[in-house]
Amino acid sequence: MVFSSLTFLFAYLPIVLLVYFLSPMRWRNLVLFIVSLFFYGWGEPIYVVVMVFSIIVNWLFGNVIENNIDTNHQKSKRALIFCIAFNLLLLGFFKYWDFLVTNLNALGITFLKPLNLGLPIGISFYTFQTMSYPIDLYRKHTTVQKSLISFGAYVCMFPQLIAGPIVRYSDIAMELNKRNITSTDFYDGIRRFTCGLAKKVLLANNVGLVWEEISTLPMYQSTLTAWLGIICFAFQIYFDFSGYSDMAIGLGRILGFHFLENFNYPYISKSITDFWRRWHMSLSYWFRDYVYIPLGGNRKGLSHQILNICIVWLLTGFWHGASWNFVLWGVFYGFVLILEKLFLLKYLEKAPRILTHLYTLFIVLIAWVLFAFTDMKQVFQYLGYLFGSKGVLFNGLTTFYVRNYFILLLVCVIACTPISQTKWNFLKGKHEWITPILTTLVFILCIAFIVDASYNPFLYFRF
């Protein structure tokens, strides 16, 4: 983690907010730029140079595109191509060079060597953000940002810098130039941040510990224990990532920005198509608008649409990590989505909701096995456990985990459905005073868990 949780909550964040709100409005983007670079540089001092270089290059290319879009369209197009190539090469070098070289070496091509470079935190997220800027300029979906400082503040804004959501420049262009921070926004931002912190600290971390234990007990694995384990992983990654998104959205609101939602209760989906309209929505929209639609989308016939889906999901899998399991994960989802497109959806629409829900959860849990292990041997081994390769349906460990973690799992089930939000809205409508009290109590509880915990990973930091 860039900062420890307590350092961030009780040192970095209060100082940043104090300086930010004491600064005149015209200086706030500069303040945001500096504190965000400091935030990133605390854990990645060398890679600050890479980020600043990326900011300058994208800003300069953006100016070339804007200045020539009407008078010299070819020059604008060349600038766009060079800018996209620069971003992809930067991402490819740091994230995929060793993967490429290792696989070439395995094929007997040994003149290239791995560099063993550390992966810059959040490079997949901020590279996609910077790429959206020149593309939207070329499409005339936004206007040029004349200030390098303001553009830099957009790219490295600390709330969502290292794990999303992917914020397009066009979504916050107006707020970047002029924003009003109301007391309502500030209050809602604190509440949303606390909600995200609770998801992460109280749910993701605790259910993640169960997954860590179960996934490392192959000798004692039973079928039901294996299913319980991957269900715990599904909860962990959802509350980890949606919790971080909530914190980012909440901090953005406090600073005067309105980021788009990134999750919409994906585990209540009735198809995989529906699931990917609800899970990591900023990534899904990015690939839709900048890859799928430019390739032709569904406008050139079914065969071309299927090809486009294959390309998008191969890239989606590869975006998540330089490992074959992520590629397989993307291909698996692409295959299922194509089946739904061809014939499954029309049957799912007529089937009872409970069946469509169970079908979706089954596919999602199988996919999480592909996602959870970078070692392909472990992937297929765990899939074997799920389908009874040990020959044991359940054992004493199954009973132990169900008995000891039933309440936690029940809370996770409720928290990943709209039930919790519906009840919260009801209580808030009846008793407005309950919101600040519960927010304060939840925050204190989170701090108690942070102080006591030694297990506090952010799964999406590795992307």
C-alpha positions as CSV (number, residue, x, y, z in Angstrom):
1,M,0.0,0.0,0.0
2,V,1.2,3.5,-0.8
3,F,0.6,4.7,2.8
4,S,-0.3,2.6,5.8
5,S,-4.1,2.9,6.4
6,L,-3.6,4.8,9.7
7,T,-1.0,7.2,8.2
8,F,-3.4,8.0,5.3
9,L,-6.5,8.5,7.5
10,F,-4.9,10.5,10.3
11,A,-2.0,12.3,8.7
12,Y,-2.0,12.5,5.0
13,L,-5.7,13.0,4.4
14,P,-6.4,15.7,7.1
15,I,-3.4,17.7,6.0
16,V,-4.4,17.5,2.4
17,L,-8.0,18.6,3.0
18,L,-6.8,21.4,5.3
19,V,-4.4,22.8,2.7
20,Y,-6.9,22.2,-0.2
21,F,-9.8,24.1,1.4
22,L,-7.6,26.9,2.7
23,S,-6.2,27.5,-0.8
24,P,-7.9,29.9,-3.2
25,M,-10.0,28.1,-5.9
26,R,-7.5,29.0,-8.6
27,W,-4.7,27.1,-6.8
28,R,-6.6,24.0,-5.9
29,N,-5.7,22.0,-9.0
30,L,-2.1,22.8,-8.3
31,V,-2.5,21.6,-4.7
32,L,-4.2,18.5,-5.9
33,F,-1.5,17.8,-8.4
34,I,1.3,18.2,-5.9
35,V,-0.3,16.2,-3.1
36,S,-1.2,13.4,-5.5
37,L,2.3,13.2,-6.8
38,F,3.5,13.0,-3.2
39,F,0.9,10.3,-2.5
40,Y,2.1,8.2,-5.5
41,G,5.8,9.0,-4.9
42,W,5.7,7.8,-1.2
43,G,5.6,4.2,-2.4
44,E,6.9,4.6,-6.0
45,P,9.4,7.5,-6.0
46,I,11.1,6.4,-9.2
47,Y,7.9,5.9,-11.1
48,V,6.7,9.4,-10.4
49,V,9.0,10.3,-13.3
50,V,7.2,7.9,-15.6
51,M,3.8,9.4,-14.6
52,V,4.9,13.0,-15.1
53,F,6.4,12.0,-18.5
54,S,3.1,10.4,-19.5
55,I,1.2,13.5,-18.4
56,I,3.3,15.9,-20.4
57,V,3.3,13.7,-23.6
58,N,-0.5,13.2,-23.5
59,W,-1.1,16.9,-22.8
60,L,1.2,18.0,-25.7
61,F,-0.4,15.5,-28.1
62,G,-3.8,16.7,-27.0
63,N,-2.9,20.3,-27.9
64,V,-1.6,19.1,-31.4
65,I,-4.9,17.3,-32.0
66,E,-7.1,20.2,-30.9
67,N,-5.1,22.8,-32.9
68,N,-5.3,20.8,-36.1
69,I,-8.6,19.0,-35.9
70,D,-10.4,21.4,-38.3
71,T,-7.5,22.8,-40.4
72,N,-5.2,19.7,-40.8
73,H,-7.2,16.6,-40.0
74,Q,-4.4,14.2,-41.1
75,K,-2.0,15.9,-38.6
76,S,-4.5,15.4,-35.9
77,K,-5.0,11.8,-36.8
78,R,-1.2,11.1,-36.8
79,A,-0.9,12.8,-33.4
80,L,-3.7,10.6,-32.1
81,I,-2.0,7.4,-33.4
82,F,1.3,8.4,-32.0
83,C,-0.3,9.2,-28.6
84,I,-2.1,5.9,-28.4
85,A,1.1,4.1,-29.5
86,F,3.0,5.9,-26.8
87,N,0.5,4.9,-24.0
88,L,0.3,1.3,-25.1
89,L,4.1,1.0,-25.4
90,L,4.6,2.5,-22.0
91,L,2.0,0.1,-20.5
92,G,3.4,-2.8,-22.5
93,F,7.0,-2.2,-21.5
94,F,6.4,-2.1,-17.7
95,K,3.6,-4.7,-17.5
96,Y,4.2,-7.2,-20.3
97,W,7.9,-7.2,-21.2
98,D,8.9,-9.9,-18.8
99,F,5.9,-11.9,-19.7
100,L,6.8,-11.7,-23.4
101,V,10.4,-12.5,-22.8
102,T,9.7,-15.4,-20.5
103,N,7.4,-17.0,-23.0
104,L,9.9,-16.5,-25.8
105,N,12.6,-18.0,-23.7
106,A,10.4,-21.0,-23.1
107,L,10.2,-21.4,-26.9
108,G,14.0,-21.4,-27.2
109,I,14.3,-17.7,-28.2
110,T,16.8,-16.6,-25.7
111,F,18.4,-13.4,-27.0
112,L,16.1,-11.3,-24.9
113,K,16.2,-11.2,-21.1
114,P,13.6,-10.3,-18.4
115,L,14.3,-6.9,-16.8
116,N,12.5,-7.8,-13.5
117,L,11.1,-4.3,-13.2
118,G,8.6,-3.5,-10.6
119,L,5.1,-2.7,-11.9
120,P,4.2,0.9,-11.4
121,I,1.1,0.9,-9.1
122,G,-2.1,1.8,-11.0
123,I,-0.4,2.1,-14.4
124,S,-3.3,0.1,-16.1
125,F,-5.8,2.6,-14.7
126,Y,-4.0,5.9,-15.4
127,T,-2.9,4.8,-18.8
128,F,-6.5,4.2,-19.8
129,Q,-7.5,7.5,-18.4
130,T,-4.8,9.4,-20.3
131,M,-5.8,7.6,-23.5
132,S,-9.4,8.7,-23.2
133,Y,-8.3,12.3,-23.4
134,P,-6.7,12.5,-26.9
135,I,-9.4,10.1,-28.3
136,D,-12.2,12.3,-27.0
137,L,-10.5,15.4,-28.4
138,Y,-10.2,13.8,-31.8
139,R,-13.9,12.8,-31.7
140,K,-14.8,16.3,-30.5
141,H,-16.4,14.9,-27.3
142,T,-14.5,17.3,-25.1
143,T,-12.3,20.4,-25.4
144,V,-8.6,20.8,-24.8
145,Q,-7.3,21.4,-21.3
146,K,-5.0,24.4,-21.7
147,S,-3.4,24.1,-18.2
148,L,-0.8,21.3,-17.8
149,I,-1.3,21.5,-14.1
150,S,-5.0,20.9,-14.3
151,F,-4.5,18.0,-16.7
152,G,-1.9,16.6,-14.3
153,A,-4.3,16.9,-11.5
154,Y,-6.8,14.9,-13.5
155,V,-4.4,12.1,-14.3
156,C,-2.9,11.6,-10.9
157,M,-5.8,12.6,-8.6
158,F,-5.0,10.5,-5.5
159,P,-8.6,9.2,-4.6
160,Q,-8.8,7.0,-7.7
161,L,-5.2,7.0,-8.9
162,I,-4.1,3.5,-8.0
163,A,-7.2,1.3,-8.4
164,G,-9.9,3.2,-10.3
165,P,-12.6,3.8,-11.1
166,I,-11.4,4.7,-14.6
167,V,-12.4,8.4,-14.9
168,R,-12.5,9.8,-18.4
169,Y,-11.4,13.4,-18.8
170,S,-14.7,14.3,-20.5
171,D,-16.6,13.2,-17.4
172,I,-15.0,15.7,-15.1
173,A,-13.7,18.4,-17.5
174,M,-16.1,21.0,-16.3
175,E,-15.5,20.3,-12.6
176,L,-11.7,20.4,-13.3
177,N,-12.1,24.0,-14.4
178,K,-14.7,25.1,-12.0
179,R,-16.3,23.3,-9.1
180,N,-18.5,24.1,-6.2
181,I,-18.2,22.1,-3.0
182,T,-21.5,22.1,-1.0
183,S,-21.9,21.0,2.6
184,T,-24.2,18.2,1.2
185,D,-21.5,17.0,-1.1
186,F,-18.9,17.1,1.7
187,Y,-21.2,15.2,4.1
188,D,-22.2,12.6,1.4
189,G,-18.6,12.2,0.5
190,I,-17.7,11.3,4.2
191,R,-20.6,8.8,4.4
192,R,-19.6,7.2,1.1
193,F,-15.9,7.0,2.0
194,T,-16.8,5.4,5.4
195,C,-19.1,2.9,3.6
196,G,-16.2,1.9,1.3
197,L,-13.8,1.6,4.2
198,A,-16.2,-0.7,6.0
199,K,-16.5,-2.9,3.0
200,K,-12.8,-3.2,2.8
201,V,-11.8,-3.5,6.4
202,L,-14.8,-5.3,8.0
203,L,-15.8,-7.6,5.1
204,A,-13.2,-8.0,2.4
205,N,-10.3,-8.5,4.9
206,N,-12.1,-10.9,7.1
207,V,-13.7,-13.1,4.4
208,G,-10.3,-12.9,2.6
209,L,-8.7,-14.6,5.5
210,V,-11.1,-17.6,5.2
211,W,-10.2,-17.8,1.5
212,E,-6.5,-17.7,2.3
213,E,-6.8,-20.6,4.7
214,I,-9.0,-22.8,2.4
215,S,-7.0,-22.2,-0.7
216,T,-3.8,-23.5,1.0
217,L,-5.3,-26.7,2.4
218,P,-5.2,-29.0,-0.7
219,M,-4.5,-32.2,1.4
220,Y,-7.7,-31.7,3.4
221,Q,-9.9,-30.3,0.6
222,S,-13.5,-31.5,0.2
223,T,-15.9,-30.5,-2.5
224,L,-18.1,-28.3,-0.3
225,T,-15.1,-26.7,1.4
226,A,-13.7,-25.8,-2.0
227,W,-17.0,-24.2,-3.0
228,L,-17.1,-22.3,0.2
229,G,-13.5,-21.1,-0.4
230,I,-14.2,-19.7,-3.9
231,I,-17.4,-18.0,-2.6
232,C,-15.3,-16.3,0.0
233,F,-12.9,-15.1,-2.7
234,A,-15.9,-13.8,-4.7
235,F,-17.0,-11.8,-1.6
236,Q,-13.4,-10.6,-1.0
237,I,-12.7,-9.3,-4.4
238,Y,-16.1,-7.6,-4.6
239,F,-15.9,-5.9,-1.3
240,D,-12.2,-5.1,-1.8
241,F,-12.7,-3.4,-5.2
242,S,-16.2,-1.9,-4.7
243,G,-15.0,-0.7,-1.3
244,Y,-12.0,1.1,-2.9
245,S,-14.3,2.5,-5.6
246,D,-16.7,3.8,-2.9
247,M,-13.8,5.5,-1.0
248,A,-12.6,7.0,-4.3
249,I,-16.1,8.3,-5.1
250,G,-16.5,9.6,-1.6
251,L,-13.1,11.5,-1.6
252,G,-13.9,12.8,-5.0
253,R,-17.2,14.2,-3.7
254,I,-15.4,15.9,-0.8
255,L,-13.0,17.5,-3.3
256,G,-15.8,18.7,-5.6
257,F,-15.7,15.9,-8.2
258,H,-18.6,13.6,-9.2
259,F,-17.1,10.3,-10.4
260,L,-19.4,7.8,-12.1
261,E,-20.5,4.6,-10.3
262,N,-18.3,1.5,-10.8
263,F,-20.5,-1.2,-9.3
264,N,-24.2,-1.9,-9.3
265,Y,-24.8,-5.1,-7.2
266,P,-23.3,-7.5,-9.8
267,Y,-24.0,-10.6,-7.8
268,I,-27.8,-10.2,-8.3
269,S,-27.3,-10.4,-12.1
270,K,-29.5,-12.8,-14.1
271,S,-27.0,-13.4,-16.9
272,I,-23.3,-12.9,-17.6
273,T,-24.3,-10.1,-20.0
274,D,-26.1,-8.4,-17.1
275,F,-23.1,-9.1,-14.7
276,W,-20.7,-7.1,-16.9
277,R,-23.1,-4.2,-17.0
278,R,-22.8,-4.1,-13.2
279,W,-19.2,-5.2,-12.5
280,H,-16.3,-2.7,-12.9
281,M,-18.6,-0.5,-15.1
282,S,-15.9,2.0,-15.9
283,L,-13.7,-0.6,-17.5
284,S,-16.6,-2.2,-19.4
285,Y,-17.7,1.2,-20.7
286,W,-14.1,2.0,-21.7
287,F,-13.7,-1.1,-23.8
288,R,-17.1,-0.6,-25.3
289,D,-16.5,3.0,-26.3
290,Y,-12.8,2.8,-27.3
291,V,-12.5,-0.7,-28.7
292,Y,-15.8,-2.6,-29.4
293,I,-17.7,0.3,-31.1
294,P,-14.6,1.5,-33.1
295,L,-14.2,-2.1,-34.4
296,G,-17.7,-2.0,-35.7
297,G,-19.7,-3.2,-32.7
298,N,-22.8,-5.1,-33.9
299,R,-23.1,-3.0,-37.0
300,K,-21.4,-5.3,-39.5
301,G,-23.2,-8.6,-39.0
302,L,-23.2,-11.4,-36.5
303,S,-19.8,-12.9,-37.5
304,H,-18.0,-9.6,-37.2
305,Q,-19.7,-8.9,-33.9
306,I,-18.5,-12.2,-32.5
307,L,-15.0,-11.4,-33.6
308,N,-15.2,-8.0,-31.9
309,I,-16.4,-9.7,-28.7
310,C,-13.4,-12.1,-28.9
311,I,-11.0,-9.2,-29.3
312,V,-12.4,-7.2,-26.5
313,W,-12.4,-10.0,-24.0
314,L,-8.9,-11.2,-25.0
315,L,-7.8,-7.6,-24.3
316,T,-9.8,-7.4,-21.1
317,G,-8.2,-10.5,-19.7
318,F,-4.7,-9.3,-20.7
319,W,-5.4,-5.9,-19.2
320,H,-5.8,-7.5,-15.8
321,G,-2.4,-9.1,-15.7
322,A,0.6,-10.5,-17.6
323,S,-0.2,-14.1,-16.9
324,W,-2.0,-16.8,-18.9
325,N,-4.7,-17.3,-16.2
326,F,-6.0,-13.8,-16.9
327,V,-6.0,-14.5,-20.6
328,L,-7.9,-17.7,-20.0
329,W,-10.3,-15.7,-17.7
330,G,-11.0,-13.2,-20.5
331,V,-11.4,-15.9,-23.1
332,F,-13.8,-17.8,-20.8
333,Y,-16.0,-14.8,-20.3
334,G,-15.9,-14.0,-24.0
335,F,-17.0,-17.5,-24.9
336,V,-19.9,-17.4,-22.4
337,L,-21.0,-13.9,-23.7
338,I,-21.0,-15.2,-27.3
339,L,-23.1,-18.2,-26.3
340,E,-25.6,-15.8,-24.6
341,K,-25.6,-13.6,-27.7
342,L,-26.2,-16.5,-30.0
343,F,-29.0,-18.3,-28.1
344,L,-28.7,-18.5,-24.3
345,L,-30.2,-15.0,-23.5
346,K,-33.6,-15.8,-25.1
347,Y,-33.9,-18.9,-22.9
348,L,-32.6,-17.0,-19.8
349,E,-35.2,-14.3,-20.3
350,K,-38.0,-16.9,-20.1
351,A,-36.5,-19.0,-17.2
352,P,-37.4,-18.5,-13.5
353,R,-35.3,-15.8,-11.9
354,I,-33.8,-18.2,-9.4
355,L,-32.4,-20.4,-12.1
356,T,-30.9,-17.5,-14.1
357,H,-29.4,-16.2,-10.9
358,L,-27.9,-19.6,-10.0
359,Y,-26.5,-20.0,-13.6
360,T,-24.9,-16.6,-13.4
361,L,-23.3,-17.3,-10.0
362,F,-22.0,-20.6,-11.1
363,I,-20.3,-19.1,-14.2
364,V,-18.9,-16.2,-12.1
365,L,-17.5,-18.5,-9.4
366,I,-15.8,-20.7,-12.0
367,A,-14.3,-17.6,-13.6
368,W,-13.0,-16.4,-10.2
369,V,-11.0,-19.7,-9.9
370,L,-9.3,-18.7,-13.2
371,F,-8.7,-15.2,-11.8
372,A,-7.4,-16.2,-8.3
373,F,-4.4,-18.3,-9.3
374,T,-1.6,-17.2,-11.6
375,D,-0.2,-20.8,-11.6
376,M,-2.2,-22.7,-14.2
377,K,-1.5,-26.0,-12.3
378,Q,-3.3,-24.5,-9.3
379,V,-6.2,-23.3,-11.4
380,F,-7.0,-26.8,-12.8
381,Q,-6.3,-28.4,-9.4
382,Y,-8.8,-26.2,-7.7
383,L,-11.4,-26.7,-10.4
384,G,-10.9,-30.4,-9.8
385,Y,-11.7,-29.9,-6.1
386,L,-14.9,-28.1,-7.0
387,F,-16.1,-31.0,-9.0
388,G,-15.1,-33.8,-6.6
389,S,-11.6,-34.8,-7.5
390,K,-10.8,-35.6,-3.9
391,G,-13.9,-37.9,-3.6
392,V,-15.0,-36.2,-0.4
393,L,-18.2,-34.2,-0.4
394,F,-17.6,-32.6,3.0
395,N,-15.5,-33.2,6.1
396,G,-14.8,-31.7,9.6
397,L,-13.2,-28.6,8.0
398,T,-16.4,-27.9,6.1
399,T,-18.4,-28.0,9.3
400,F,-15.7,-25.8,11.1
401,Y,-15.8,-23.1,8.5
402,V,-19.6,-23.0,8.2
403,R,-20.0,-22.9,12.0
404,N,-17.4,-20.2,12.6
405,Y,-18.0,-17.9,9.7
406,F,-21.8,-18.3,9.1
407,I,-22.6,-14.8,10.4
408,L,-19.8,-13.2,8.4
409,L,-21.0,-15.0,5.2
410,L,-24.6,-14.0,5.9
411,V,-23.6,-10.3,6.3
412,C,-21.7,-10.5,3.0
413,V,-24.7,-11.9,1.2
414,I,-26.9,-9.1,2.5
415,A,-24.3,-6.4,1.9
416,C,-23.9,-7.4,-1.8
417,T,-27.6,-7.0,-2.5
418,P,-29.8,-3.9,-2.6
419,I,-31.5,-5.0,0.7
420,S,-29.0,-3.2,2.8
421,Q,-29.3,0.1,0.8
422,T,-33.1,-0.2,0.9
423,K,-33.2,-0.7,4.7
424,W,-30.7,2.2,5.1
425,N,-32.8,4.6,3.0
426,F,-35.9,3.6,5.1
427,L,-34.1,4.3,8.4
428,K,-32.6,7.5,7.1
429,G,-36.1,8.7,5.9
430,K,-37.6,8.0,9.3
431,H,-34.7,9.1,11.5
432,E,-32.3,11.6,9.8
433,W,-30.1,11.8,12.9
434,I,-29.2,8.1,12.6
435,T,-26.9,8.7,9.6
436,P,-24.1,10.7,11.3
437,I,-24.2,8.5,14.4
438,L,-23.9,5.2,12.4
439,T,-21.3,6.7,10.1
440,T,-19.2,7.7,13.2
441,L,-19.6,4.3,14.9
442,V,-18.7,2.4,11.7
443,F,-15.6,4.5,11.2
444,I,-14.5,3.9,14.8
445,L,-15.1,0.1,14.3
446,C,-13.0,0.2,11.1
447,I,-10.1,1.9,12.9
448,A,-10.3,-0.7,15.6
449,F,-10.0,-3.5,13.0
450,I,-7.2,-1.7,11.2
451,V,-5.2,-1.4,14.4
452,D,-5.6,-5.0,15.2
453,A,-5.2,-6.5,11.7
454,S,-2.1,-7.8,10.0
455,Y,-3.9,-8.8,6.8
456,N,-4.9,-5.8,4.7
457,P,-4.3,-6.4,1.0
458,F,-5.8,-4.4,-1.9
459,L,-6.3,-7.0,-4.6
460,Y,-6.5,-4.5,-7.5
461,F,-3.2,-2.8,-6.7
462,R,-1.4,-5.4,-8.8
463,F,-3.2,-4.2,-11.9
